[in-house]
């Protein structure tokens, strides 16, 4: 869902359907999955169904740093937030 929304936003921006001066603020509570074992790509965590199926989802404030909830983590994490493009 997010991936498609971003593509749609970029298409609308490049086609002139929306103005570059419009602002879409994405500050909110997002969801995050920490991919400790590098399994997210194979498990399709980047798809809506794969992300929702993961029981390790945690809320995270954006903007922020993940160290606020996962101290000293070094690795991959996948964020998710649903939003509407104006």
N, C-alpha and C positions, 0 to 999 in steps of 0.2 A: 504494500500500500504506500509506504513512504517513498520507495524508489519511483513508483509511477507518478506520485504527486510532484516529486522534484522534476522529473522529466517534463510533465505537463506544464509546470511553472516556467521552465526554461524555454519551452516551445512558445508559450504565450508571451514571454518577455521578448524573445527574438522576433516574433511576428508582429509585435506592436499592439497586441491585444490588451496588454497592461503596460503601465509606465514603469520605467526603472526607478522612478521617484517614489513609487508605492513601497511600503515597508511591511514585511511579514515578520513579526517578532516571534521567535520560537522558544523564548524563555518559558520554561514550564517544568513540571515533574515528568521526566521521561522514564523509560524502563531500560535496564542494562543487564546484559549477561556477560560474565567474565568467562572467557574461553581458555581455562587453565590447561586443558589437554589438547588444544588445537584440533577440536573435533567439530567446530561450528560449521565449517564449509561443507563437510560431508553430511552433516545432520540438517542442512538447509536452514540454519538459524537466521539467515538473511531473508527468508521468505516469511510472510505473515503466519502461515500455518506452522512452520518450523519454530518460529520465535515463540508463539503461543504455547506450543507443546512442551517447551523447555520449562522445567519447574524451578530453575535457578534464577528466574527474573527477579530483579530488585529495583525499587524506585531510586532515582537519582535526580537531583536538581540540575538544571541546565540554565545558565552556565555554571560550572563548578569543575572540580577535579575529582576523579574517581577515588583518589586517596582519602577522601572524606568518608568513604564507606568500605574501601578495600586497601588498607595501609600497605605500602611497599609493593603493590602488585606491578609486575612487569610482564606485559603480554598483550594479547588481543582482547578487545571487548566490543560488543555489538550493542548499539543504542537503538531505541525505537520510540517513536512518538507519532501519533496520528494528527494530521492537521489539514485544514481546507485551504486551498489556494483561492484568494479573492478574485 
